[in-house]
Amino acid sequence: MTSPLLTTPGAVSAETPDTDVAAHYGDPSHEGRAIERSSAWVDRSNRGVVRVSGPDRLDWLNDLTSQLTRGLTPGAGTEALIMDARGRLKHHLSMVDDGESTWMHTEPGDAAETARFLDSMVFMLRVEVEDLSGSLSVLTLLGPDRDKALAVVEGPVTRTTEHEIDLFVPSEELVTTAKKLTEAGTRPAGMWAYEAHRIASHRARAGLDSDERAIPHEMDWIGSAVHLEKGCYPGQETVARVHNLGRPPRRLVLLHLDGTRERLPAVGADIELEGRRIGRVGSSARHHELGPIALGLVKRTAPTDADLVADGIAAGQEVIVDPDTGANAQIDLRRRPR
């Protein structure tokens, strides 16, 4: 459903898969500065929302996902993956527990399949799964003053991480809540600024930066979405093998793109080294300070200091995932602080 906030003056619709929300509200550069220097709200109401309730939910989710959910602290946001037996991604979950229910949001269009899969795994446990995408919307607060911005909003379930605060807002209250935040000095920001901030922070997005073969070590999801000290779950053997032996087949990189080109590379386009395909482009955006940037997956063997070409655009690379990542890797490559 198209967000009612797209009627906000200056709003311009974003590109796939975010066409139902705004790319920007007239000034993406200032929106990006607000995210880094003060506070901004971002309409992410196109995200799917799933709620899991019942006294067995945390133990049950612990057995199904890559995250340690037993004893999850109420209000503390986390991420989790649902993988197949080979460790390949099926669903990426942004999660929070409020002490009674576990709330999660997913990529646009993925909530129904996520809920269907989870419901099929309930069996005799005291767990209930609901797809609430039609009644709840995600509104995200960012910036160093985001906690102050949160003070003007009461009621919604909140998910707090080191990067942002997600509000699970009743959809009929989305416009009212956004208006309160704006009146209190929090700037509206669209997906252009949000995605640029995410990419610059080295955070991969499922389905854009990952493909059907992606495994957690390649995507830098170890720690954030995969807990290495928990019991059995689908995909654990792959995670353990790569962690113990190191050297995943591919690695995530940040691409600094040639700023003289007017276009950004397409998702899934080739990344080349000296005319040879060595990977694929993920998401890209124009950052207000860094210029055009993108995430990409390249072969582990590609030199870390090589200049690359992404969809015909010259690109320098910044290491995110070390080629030898794993328990025994001696990682000393320079990275941008996260």
C-alpha positions in Angstrom: 0.0 0.0 0.0 1.3 3.4 -0.9 2.3 5.5 2.1 0.1 8.4 3.0 3.3 10.4 3.7 4.0 10.5 0.0 1.4 13.4 -0.1 3.9 15.4 2.1 4.9 18.6 0.1 8.1 17.9 -1.8 7.9 14.1 -1.5 9.2 12.1 -4.5 8.7 8.3 -4.7 11.7 6.1 -4.2 12.8 3.3 -6.6 12.2 -0.4 -6.4 11.7 -2.1 -3.9 10.8 1.1 -2.0 8.4 2.8 -4.5 5.6 3.0 -1.9 7.6 5.4 0.3 9.5 8.7 -0.4 13.0 8.9 -1.8 13.3 12.4 -0.5 11.2 15.5 0.5 12.9 18.0 -1.7 16.4 18.3 -0.3 18.2 14.9 0.1 21.6 16.5 1.0 20.2 18.3 4.0 18.2 15.2 4.9 21.5 13.3 5.0 23.1 15.9 7.2 20.2 15.7 9.6 20.7 12.0 9.9 24.4 12.5 10.9 24.2 15.8 12.9 20.8 16.1 14.6 17.7 13.9 14.0 15.5 12.7 11.2 12.5 10.4 10.7 12.3 8.0 7.8 9.1 6.5 6.5 9.7 2.8 6.1 6.0 1.8 6.1 6.6 -0.5 3.1 8.4 -2.9 5.5 6.5 -6.1 6.4 5.6 -6.6 10.1 5.2 -9.9 11.9 4.4 -10.5 15.5 5.2 -13.7 17.4 3.5 -14.2 20.8 3.2 -17.0 23.3 5.3 -18.2 26.3 7.5 -20.5 24.1 8.4 -17.9 21.5 12.0 -17.1 22.5 13.1 -20.7 22.8 11.4 -21.5 19.6 13.0 -18.6 17.7 16.3 -19.6 19.2 16.0 -23.0 17.4 14.9 -21.6 14.1 17.1 -18.5 13.7 20.8 -17.6 13.8 20.4 -15.3 16.8 20.5 -16.1 20.5 16.9 -15.1 21.5 16.7 -16.9 24.9 16.7 -14.2 27.5 16.4 -11.4 24.9 16.3 -8.1 26.8 13.0 -6.3 26.2 13.4 -3.2 24.0 16.9 -4.1 22.7 16.9 -4.5 19.0 18.7 -7.3 17.2 18.8 -9.0 13.9 18.4 -12.6 12.9 18.6 -14.8 9.8 16.5 -17.7 8.8 18.6 -19.9 6.6 18.4 -23.2 4.7 20.6 -26.2 5.6 23.4 -24.9 3.4 23.6 -21.6 5.3 22.0 -19.5 2.5 19.6 -16.7 3.4 15.9 -17.2 3.3 14.7 -14.3 5.5 16.4 -11.4 7.3 14.6 -10.3 10.5 14.9 -7.0 12.4 13.6 -8.0 15.8 12.7 -6.7 19.2 10.9 -8.3 22.2 8.7 -6.4 24.6 8.5 -9.0 27.3 5.2 -10.5 25.9 5.7 -10.6 22.1 8.5 -10.6 19.6 8.1 -8.0 16.8 10.0 -8.1 13.6 10.1 -6.3 10.3 11.2 -7.7 7.0 12.0 -6.6 3.5 9.0 -5.2 1.5 6.8 -8.1 0.4 8.4 -10.7 2.5 6.2 -10.7 5.6 3.6 -13.1 4.3 6.2 -15.7 3.4 8.0 -15.2 6.6 4.8 -15.6 8.6 3.8 -18.7 6.6 7.2 -20.4 7.2 7.2 -19.6 10.9 3.6 -20.8 11.3 4.5 -24.1 9.6 7.1 -24.7 12.3 5.0 -24.1 15.4 3.8 -27.8 15.8 2.6 -28.3 19.5 4.4 -25.2 21.0 2.6 -22.3 22.6 3.4 -19.8 19.9 1.2 -17.6 17.6 2.4 -16.0 14.4 0.6 -12.9 12.9 1.3 -10.9 9.8 0.4 -7.3 10.8 1.7 -5.5 7.7 -1.8 -4.2 7.0 -2.2 -2.5 10.4 1.4 -1.5 11.6 3.9 0.7 9.9 7.6 1.2 10.6 8.9 4.7 11.2 12.6 5.0 11.8 14.5 7.7 13.9 18.1 8.4 13.1 20.8 10.9 14.2 22.6 11.8 17.4 19.4 13.4 18.8 17.1 10.5 18.1 16.5 9.7 21.7 15.3 13.3 22.3 13.0 13.0 19.3 11.6 9.7 20.7 10.4 11.6 23.8 7.6 13.3 21.8 6.1 10.0 20.8 4.3 7.7 23.2 2.8 4.3 22.8 4.4 2.5 19.9 6.6 -0.6 20.4 10.2 0.6 19.8 13.2 -1.2 18.6 16.5 0.4 19.6 19.9 -0.4 18.0 23.2 1.5 17.9 22.2 2.9 14.5 18.5 3.8 14.8 15.2 3.5 16.6 12.3 1.8 14.8 8.7 2.6 15.8 6.0 0.1 15.1 3.2 2.7 14.6 -0.5 1.8 14.0 -0.9 2.7 10.3 -3.8 5.0 11.0 -1.5 7.1 13.3 1.5 7.2 10.9 0.8 10.8 9.6 0.0 12.1 13.0 3.1 10.6 14.5 5.3 12.0 11.7 3.7 15.4 12.1 4.5 15.4 15.9 8.1 14.6 15.2 8.4 17.3 12.5 6.9 19.9 14.8 9.4 19.0 17.5 12.3 19.7 15.2 13.0 16.2 13.7 13.5 16.5 9.9 11.7 14.3 7.4 14.2 12.2 5.4 13.6 9.8 2.5 15.1 6.5 1.4 17.8 8.3 -0.6 19.5 9.7 2.6 18.6 6.5 4.6 20.2 4.2 2.1 23.3 6.4 1.7 23.7 6.3 5.5 23.2 2.5 5.6 25.7 1.9 2.8 28.3 4.2 4.3 27.9 2.3 7.6 28.7 -1.0 5.8 25.3 -2.6 6.6 24.1 -5.0 3.9 20.4 -5.2 2.9 18.9 -8.6 2.2 17.8 -9.1 -1.4 19.8 -6.1 -2.7 23.3 -6.7 -1.4 22.8 -10.5 -1.1 21.9 -13.0 -3.7 20.6 -16.6 -3.7 24.1 -17.9 -2.8 25.1 -15.5 -0.1 26.2 -16.8 3.3 26.6 -14.8 6.5 30.4 -14.4 6.6 30.3 -12.9 3.1 27.8 -10.3 4.2 29.4 -9.2 7.5 26.4 -10.5 9.4 28.5 -12.4 12.0 27.8 -10.7 15.3 25.0 -8.5 14.2 22.7 -11.2 13.0 24.5 -14.5 13.7 25.5 -15.5 17.2 28.5 -17.8 17.3 27.9 -19.3 20.8 24.5 -20.8 20.6 22.9 -24.2 19.8 21.8 -25.9 16.6 19.9 -24.1 14.0 19.5 -24.4 10.2 22.7 -23.3 8.5 24.9 -23.6 11.6 27.2 -26.1 9.9 28.1 -23.6 7.2 28.6 -20.8 9.7 30.8 -23.0 11.9 32.9 -24.3 9.0 33.7 -20.8 7.6 34.3 -19.4 11.1 36.8 -22.2 11.9 38.5 -22.4 8.5 38.1 -18.9 7.3 38.1 -17.8 3.6 34.5 -17.4 2.5 34.1 -17.6 -1.3 33.2 -13.9 -1.6 33.5 -10.7 0.5 31.5 -7.5 0.9 33.1 -4.3 -0.2 32.2 -0.6 -0.1 32.6 0.9 -3.6 33.6 4.6 -4.1 32.2 5.3 -7.5 33.4 7.8 -10.1 31.5 10.9 -9.4 31.6 12.2 -13.0 29.1 9.6 -14.1 25.4 10.8 -13.9 24.0 7.3 -13.2 24.4 4.8 -10.4 25.1 1.1 -11.1 22.2 -1.3 -11.3 21.6 -3.9 -8.6 23.1 -7.2 -9.8 25.3 -5.6 -12.4 28.8 -7.0 -13.0 31.9 -5.8 -11.0 35.0 -6.3 -13.2 38.7 -6.4 -12.7 40.8 -5.9 -15.8 37.8 -6.9 -18.0 37.0 -10.1 -15.9 33.8 -10.4 -13.9 34.6 -10.9 -10.2 31.4 -10.0 -8.5 28.0 -8.2 -8.4 26.8 -4.7 -7.5 24.4 -4.4 -4.6 22.6 -1.2 -3.5 24.0 2.2 -4.3 23.2 5.8 -3.4 24.6 9.4 -3.5 25.9 10.3 -0.1 25.9 14.0 0.9 29.7 13.9 1.7 31.1 10.7 0.2 29.4 11.1 -3.2 28.2 8.1 -5.1 28.8 4.8 -3.2 27.7 1.2 -3.4 28.0 -2.1 -1.8 29.3 -5.1 -3.8 30.1 -8.8 -3.4 33.5 -9.8 -5.0 35.5 -12.9 -5.1 37.7 -13.5 -2.1 40.8 -13.7 -4.3 40.4 -10.2 -5.8 43.2 -8.0 -4.6 42.0 -5.7 -1.8 43.8 -2.6 -3.3 42.7 -3.1 -6.9 40.6 -0.5 -8.7 37.4 -2.0 -10.0 34.7 -1.3 -12.6 31.1 -1.5 -11.4 28.5 -1.6 -14.2 30.9 0.4 -16.4 31.7 2.9 -13.7 35.2 3.2 -12.2 35.3 2.3 -8.5 37.8 2.2 -5.7 37.1 -0.4 -3.0 37.1 -0.2 0.8 37.4 -3.5 2.7 34.4 -4.6 4.8 34.9 -8.4 5.0 38.5 -9.5 5.2 39.4 -12.2 2.6 40.6 -14.5 5.4 37.8 -13.7 7.9 37.2 -16.4 10.5 38.3 -17.5 14.0 42.0 -17.7 13.1 42.2 -14.7 10.7 44.8 -12.0 11.4 42.8 -9.0 10.3 44.7 -5.8 10.0 43.2 -4.1 6.9 42.0 -0.6 7.4 38.2 0.0 7.5 35.9 2.9 8.1 34.7 2.9 11.8 31.1 1.6 12.0 
